[in-house]
Amino acid sequence: MTATAALVLVEPGAHRPGGHRDHTLTALATAHGNAVVVAPYGIADGTRTALETAGARLTGPTGMLPAVLAAAGTYTAMLATAGQRALASGRWPRPLRRLPHQATLLARCLVEAACVRTGHRLTGGTASVVVLSASEALHGVAGLLGGPHLRFVHELVTTEDAPLRTLGRLARPGERRVVVLAPTGAVRDALAARFPHLPLQVRPFAVADPDDRLTDTERRRAREDFGIPAADAAVCLVGGWWPYKDLDVVDAALARLDVPLHVLVVGGPLDDDRLRAWGNLPYVRLHVRPGPVPEAGVRKVYAASDAGLVARRSGVAKESGLVVDAVRLGVSLIVSGHDPALTKALAGQDWVRLFPTGDGAALADVLRDLAWCPLPRPAAGAAADLDVPTAAEQTAFLADLKEPYGCLPCPR
């Protein structure tokens, strides 16, 4: 029997426990069976255990050139952090205040290149190499320094200023060594506008497998552990409170409640003042698990909830790992209409309630109804209906893209 060719998974965020990136990493390694995981900053304990159980080979950047690139990236990141502190004041000109962010982009590029090069060296250049959480910039530089690879770019946070754009133009031949995978059409379009010569494809990042689905026993035990009576409604907010999330609409909705509602909050960072305000509301029963929280803890929060709540600001169009989490675990959803493409995909699903973005009164009505008329759980095939691949389907797709468009020879 022919052995399965190796798949190299580079995850710069593997040291952070929890999150859908952590789940995707372990799911892909488990499904493939012959994975090499390159993690430049280490691996969280729970993730390490799952990867070792899957038989994955775990490493950081190794070899002379990868070590040099990784060290350069680390020192550049330290300079970026120091620069952010020194230039935080608004009295500095904006171009100067942006310099630390440009240094961060360069640091991420160097570290990614070190990891990609390590993956090629360890597998003899025969494996597909995938950066699961890639930087949104300097794709050609990463290709030239690291070698052929696939890059999942989740969102665009920082743009390249003139010096990095110049570097990118000089490294444009390296773009033939990469294929960038965008999780949504909106992210793809934004990348295409900035990098017109870059090979781009739309591909969901998150994966869902039938075995992920919560059992009735798990749900019952989770509610008992949180002290949530069977007749009470419970909703969860999962993940850190980042600027793209609309916590103001949740404030407005919770303040309007006139029936008891258990609100489970898990992740980080959180806003302690906001949490105290919620805890003082007469009809809110608050349960908080500050992050980072391993996947088992997040799973328990979903199990105890009647629905997951996803509230984002208008125009946020990146992939929602929370939506996929709910689908794969079999949990109902309450979602804002922030992304027209997502709204279209979820419209008509009986396990989803949509509310207008920023409309606290509408969200309050949905939460109130949850107590009297619980939503049904998604069907077992809901993930496939939303075009979310299984882990096995994803690894097969990534292996088929092993040879990016006209890529140059792999480094040795």
C-alpha positions in Angstrom: 0.0 0.0 0.0 1.3 3.4 -0.9 1.8 5.8 2.0 -0.1 9.0 2.0 2.1 12.0 0.9 2.8 14.3 3.8 0.7 17.5 4.3 2.6 20.4 6.0 0.3 22.7 8.1 1.9 25.9 9.2 0.0 27.6 12.1 1.6 30.7 13.6 -1.2 30.9 16.2 -1.0 27.3 17.5 0.3 28.5 20.8 -3.1 30.1 21.5 -5.7 27.6 22.8 -9.2 27.4 21.5 -10.8 29.1 18.5 -11.8 27.7 15.1 -8.2 27.9 13.9 -7.2 25.5 16.6 -10.1 23.1 15.7 -9.3 23.3 12.0 -5.6 22.5 12.6 -6.3 19.4 14.7 -9.2 18.3 12.4 -7.0 18.5 9.3 -4.1 16.7 10.9 -6.4 13.9 12.2 -8.1 13.5 8.8 -4.9 13.4 6.8 -3.0 11.0 9.0 0.5 12.1 7.8 0.7 15.8 8.8 3.7 17.9 9.6 2.8 20.8 11.8 5.2 23.7 11.9 4.4 26.1 14.8 6.9 29.0 15.2 5.8 30.0 18.7 5.0 26.6 20.2 1.7 24.7 20.6 -0.9 24.9 23.3 -1.0 21.9 25.6 -4.5 20.7 24.5 -3.7 21.2 20.9 -0.4 19.4 21.2 -2.1 16.4 22.8 -4.7 16.2 20.0 -2.0 16.5 17.3 0.1 13.8 18.9 -2.9 11.6 19.1 -3.4 12.2 15.4 0.2 11.1 14.7 1.3 14.5 13.4 5.0 15.4 13.5 5.4 18.7 15.4 8.2 21.1 14.9 9.3 24.7 14.8 11.5 26.4 12.1 14.6 24.2 11.8 17.7 24.5 9.6 20.1 27.3 9.2 18.2 29.7 6.9 14.8 29.1 8.5 16.3 29.8 11.9 17.8 33.0 10.6 14.5 34.1 9.0 12.6 33.2 12.2 15.0 35.1 14.4 14.8 38.1 12.1 11.0 37.9 12.2 11.0 37.7 16.0 13.3 40.7 16.5 11.3 42.7 13.9 8.1 41.9 15.9 9.8 43.1 19.1 10.7 46.4 17.3 7.1 46.7 16.1 5.8 46.2 19.7 8.1 48.8 21.1 7.2 51.2 18.2 3.5 50.8 18.9 4.1 51.9 22.5 6.4 54.8 21.6 4.2 56.1 18.8 0.8 55.5 20.4 0.0 59.2 21.0 -2.1 60.9 18.4 0.5 63.8 18.3 2.7 61.8 15.9 2.0 62.0 12.2 -0.1 59.1 10.9 2.6 57.7 8.5 4.9 57.5 11.5 2.2 55.8 13.7 1.7 53.2 10.9 5.4 52.2 10.9 5.0 49.6 13.7 2.2 48.0 11.8 4.3 47.8 8.7 7.1 46.1 10.8 4.5 43.6 12.0 3.6 42.7 8.4 7.3 42.2 7.6 7.8 40.1 10.8 4.9 37.8 10.0 6.2 37.4 6.4 9.7 36.3 7.6 8.3 33.9 10.2 5.9 32.3 7.7 8.8 31.9 5.1 10.9 30.2 7.8 8.1 27.7 8.5 7.3 27.1 4.8 11.0 26.5 4.1 11.2 24.1 7.0 8.2 22.1 5.7 9.8 21.7 2.3 13.1 20.7 3.9 11.5 18.1 6.1 9.4 16.5 3.4 12.0 16.7 0.5 9.9 19.3 -1.3 7.2 16.7 -2.1 4.4 17.9 0.2 1.7 20.4 -0.1 2.5 23.3 2.4 -0.3 25.3 3.7 -0.1 28.4 6.0 -3.4 28.2 7.8 -3.3 31.8 9.2 -1.3 33.8 6.8 -0.5 37.5 6.7 -2.5 39.7 4.3 0.7 41.2 2.8 4.1 40.4 1.2 2.8 37.2 -0.5 5.6 37.3 -3.1 8.3 37.8 -0.5 7.0 34.8 1.4 7.0 32.8 -1.8 10.5 33.7 -2.7 12.0 33.1 0.7 9.9 30.1 1.7 9.0 28.3 -1.5 5.7 27.2 -3.0 2.8 27.1 -0.7 -0.9 27.8 -0.1 -2.0 30.8 2.0 -5.3 31.1 3.9 -5.8 34.9 4.4 -8.8 35.3 6.7 -9.1 39.1 6.6 -7.3 42.3 5.6 -6.4 44.4 8.7 -3.4 46.4 7.7 -2.4 47.6 4.2 1.0 48.0 2.8 2.5 51.5 2.8 5.0 52.6 0.1 8.1 50.8 1.4 6.4 47.5 1.6 4.6 48.0 -1.7 8.0 48.6 -3.2 9.4 45.4 -1.6 6.3 43.5 -2.9 6.9 44.7 -6.5 10.5 43.6 -6.3 9.4 40.2 -5.1 6.5 39.8 -7.6 8.1 36.7 -9.2 7.5 35.0 -5.9 3.7 35.4 -6.3 4.0 32.5 -8.9 5.0 30.3 -6.0 1.8 30.9 -4.0 -2.0 30.4 -4.2 -4.0 32.6 -1.8 -7.2 31.1 -0.4 -9.8 33.6 0.7 -12.7 32.3 2.9 -15.3 34.6 1.3 -15.9 36.4 -2.0 -15.6 39.7 -0.2 -12.1 38.9 1.1 -11.1 37.6 -2.3 -12.3 40.8 -4.0 -10.4 43.0 -1.5 -7.2 41.0 -2.1 -7.6 41.2 -5.8 -7.9 44.9 -5.7 -4.6 45.2 -3.9 -2.7 42.3 -5.5 -4.0 42.0 -9.1 -1.3 39.5 -10.2 -1.9 37.2 -7.2 -3.5 33.7 -7.8 -6.7 33.7 -5.7 -9.4 31.2 -4.9 -12.4 31.3 -2.6 -12.3 28.3 -0.2 -14.0 28.0 3.3 -11.4 27.7 6.0 -13.5 26.1 8.7 -14.4 22.4 8.5 -17.2 20.4 9.9 -17.5 16.6 10.5 -20.6 14.6 11.5 -18.8 13.4 14.7 -18.5 17.0 15.9 -22.3 17.1 16.6 -23.3 17.6 20.3 -25.3 14.7 21.8 -28.4 15.2 23.9 -26.5 13.8 26.9 -23.8 16.5 26.5 -26.4 19.2 26.3 -28.2 18.0 29.4 -25.1 17.7 31.5 -23.8 21.1 30.4 -27.0 22.8 31.4 -26.8 21.0 34.8 -23.2 22.1 35.3 -24.1 25.8 34.5 -27.2 25.6 36.7 -29.6 26.4 33.9 -33.1 25.0 34.4 -34.5 23.0 31.5 -37.4 25.6 31.0 -35.1 28.6 30.9 -33.6 30.0 27.7 -29.9 30.4 27.2 -27.8 32.1 24.6 -24.0 32.2 24.1 -21.5 34.8 22.9 -18.3 33.0 22.0 -14.9 34.6 21.2 -13.1 37.8 22.1 -14.9 41.1 21.9 -13.1 42.6 18.9 -14.0 45.9 17.2 -15.9 44.3 14.4 -18.3 42.8 16.9 -21.4 44.8 17.8 -21.7 44.7 21.5 -23.8 47.9 21.6 -26.7 46.1 20.0 -26.5 43.3 22.6 -26.5 46.1 25.3 -29.7 47.5 23.9 -31.4 44.1 23.5 -30.6 42.9 27.0 -31.8 46.1 28.6 -35.2 45.6 26.9 -35.7 42.0 28.2 -38.7 41.3 30.3 -38.2 37.5 30.6 -35.2 35.7 32.2 -32.4 34.8 29.9 -29.1 33.0 30.6 -26.2 34.7 28.8 -23.0 32.6 28.5 -19.9 34.5 27.6 -16.7 32.7 26.7 -13.4 33.9 25.3 -11.2 37.0 25.5 -10.6 39.8 25.5 -13.8 40.9 27.3 -15.0 44.2 28.7 -15.4 43.9 32.5 -17.4 47.1 32.8 -19.9 45.9 30.2 -20.1 42.5 31.9 -20.9 44.1 35.2 -23.6 46.2 33.6 -25.1 43.0 32.1 -24.9 41.2 35.4 -26.9 44.0 37.1 -29.8 43.8 34.6 -32.9 42.3 36.2 -33.6 39.5 33.7 -30.1 38.5 32.7 -28.4 35.5 34.3 -24.8 35.9 33.4 -22.2 33.1 33.1 -18.6 34.1 32.2 -15.7 31.9 31.2 -12.9 34.4 30.3 -10.4 33.2 27.6 -8.4 31.7 26.3 -10.6 28.7 26.7 -9.7 25.2 25.2 -12.1 23.7 22.7 -13.6 21.4 25.3 -14.7 24.4 27.3 -16.1 26.2 24.3 -18.0 23.0 23.3 -19.6 22.9 26.8 -20.8 26.4 26.5 -22.4 25.7 23.1 -23.9 22.5 24.6 -25.6 24.5 27.4 -27.1 27.1 25.0 -30.3 27.1 23.1 -28.7 29.4 20.4 -25.4 31.1 19.6 -25.5 34.8 19.1 -23.4 36.4 16.3 -23.7 40.2 16.2 -21.3 42.1 13.9 -21.1 45.6 12.5 -22.4 46.3 9.1 -20.0 45.4 6.3 -17.9 42.8 8.1 -17.7 40.1 5.4 -15.0 37.7 6.6 -15.8 34.1 7.4 -17.6 33.6 10.7 -16.1 30.7 12.6 -18.9 31.1 15.1 -21.5 30.3 12.4 -19.6 27.2 11.3 -19.1 26.1 15.0 -22.9 26.3 15.5 -23.6 24.3 12.3 -21.1 21.6 13.0 -22.1 21.2 16.7 -25.8 21.3 15.9 -26.7 24.6 17.7 -29.3 27.1 16.6 -28.2 30.6 15.6 -29.2 34.2 16.0 -27.3 36.3 13.5 -27.2 40.0 12.5 -27.6 40.9 8.8 -24.1 42.4 8.6 -23.0 40.4 5.5 -25.4 40.1 2.6 -23.8 36.9 1.3 -24.1 35.2 4.7 -27.7 36.5 5.1 -28.6 35.0 1.7 -27.0 31.7 2.7 -28.9 31.5 6.0 -32.2 32.9 4.8 -35.1 30.4 5.1 -33.2 28.1 7.5 -35.6 27.2 10.3 -32.8 26.9 12.8 -31.6 30.5 12.2 -33.2 33.8 13.3 -31.8 36.9 11.5 -32.2 40.5 12.8 -31.3 43.8 11.2 -27.7 45.0 12.0 -27.7 47.4 15.0 -31.4 46.9 15.8 -31.5 46.3 19.6 -35.3 46.1 19.7 -35.4 43.5 17.0 -32.8 41.4 18.7 -34.7 41.7 22.0 -37.8 40.3 20.3 -35.8 37.3 19.0 -34.3 36.7 22.5 -37.7 37.0 24.1 -39.2 34.5 21.7 -36.3 32.0 22.4 -37.8 31.5 25.9 -41.3 30.6 24.6 -40.5 29.0 21.3 -37.0 27.4 21.1 -35.4 27.1 17.6 -34.9 23.6 16.1 -31.4 22.3 15.9 -29.7 22.3 12.4 -30.1 19.1 10.5 -27.1 16.8 10.3 -26.5 17.9 6.7 -26.7 21.6 7.4 -22.9 22.1 7.0 -22.9 20.5 3.6 -25.9 22.7 2.6 -23.7 25.7 3.4 -20.7 24.3 1.4 -18.6 23.8 4.5 -16.2 20.9 3.8 -15.4 18.0 6.0 -11.8 17.7 7.2 -11.2 14.9 4.7 -12.6 16.9 1.8 -10.4 19.9 2.8 -7.2 17.9 3.0 -7.9 16.3 -0.4 -8.5 19.8 -1.8 -5.2 21.1 -0.4 -3.3 18.2 -1.6 -4.7 18.7 -5.1 -3.4 22.3 -5.1 0.1 21.1 -4.2 1.5 22.6 -7.4 0.6 26.3 -7.4 0.2 28.1 -10.7 3.6 27.9 -12.5 5.5 27.7 -9.3 9.3 27.9 -9.2 11.3 25.0 -7.9 11.1 24.2 -4.2 14.0 25.3 -2.0 16.2 22.6 -0.5 
